[in-house]
Amino acid sequence: MSLLEAHVICCLLVAIDLITRALRFQWLLAGLRTPVSFAEAFVMTTVGDAAAAITPNRVGAEPARLAAAAFAGVPVTAAVVAVTIEILCTLPVTVGVAGWLALIYAPRWWHSAKPLLAETASRTWPWIVVLMVAGIVAWVVVRRLLPKASTKVKRGTRRAWAYARRMPAWPLLASVPLTFVGLAARVAILPVLALTLPFPPPMGLLTFGSFALLYAQILVPTPSGAGVIDLGFVGGAVGDLGEHHRRLLFIWRMYTTAAVVAIGGVVAVRVYGMAAIEAIVRRPRRES
């Protein structure tokens, strides 16, 4: 596969991911009798994704999406419940895919990646410690800046199942294939890029590594797992990419992180303007 073809496919995969996220949120709001247009749902989800990518442990995602929903006129209760139900619907799909991939590929992946990861960790452990400490500090700061929004999401969790029982079945059922398609699109980006190499690693192991790095970002207390995930990438978590590690890491980060932030930022500026973006950032502090 040529690099141009890979870029075209990766752009399509990013688009599929964003579209499925927007459709899922739109349909959940419709099930709560709070209909919004696809364009409005797209703005809410892309703003939330951008905030997730630049905050530790993705803690800025839901507060930003709730603020964006408020600007669109969505009642706070409906937005909180839709976000919470979305989490409850997507979690089983993600866990199921993780279990399936682990059952098939985890032993072989660990056997292949362990020596390279161990060597990388032994050489770079001081940097890993520094990054983790910095990430924890950033996480604490962000949590202090967003206390009210976090409380709303927690309260929404307690009410979500009551609202879910009142919803028609179709938004909940539709969330399953939409979640799977979006997840598959994100995970497929790295294997597609690897197909441009003269001798790509086995696709199964590469797919497992791609999934592991994408979802480990939630656990690592730095924005998008910055630093730790990158060390894992070049240290062998996705297999032996030879001299192409850093180039593929840059392109992979461009599609999985930079593109998400750029699209969310451009959408927010075009729809709301810079004044509204500042309001989205400051809103939780004013309400606290």
Secondary structure, DSSP 8 states (H G I E B T S, - for coil): --HHHHHHHHHHHHHHHHHHHHHHHHHHHHHTT----HHHHHHHHHHHHHHHHTSBTTTTHHHHHHHHHHHTT--HHHHHHHHHHHHHHHHHHHHHHHHHHHHHHHHHHHHHHHHHHHHHHHHHHHHHHHHHHHHHHHHHHHHHH-HHHHHHHHHHHHHHHHHHHHS-HHHHHHHHHHHHHHHHHHHHHHHHHHTTSSS---HHHHHHHHHHHHHHTTTSSSBTTTTHHHHHIIIIIT---GGGHHHHHHHHHIIIIIHHHHHHHHHHHHHT-HHHHHHHHHHHHHH-
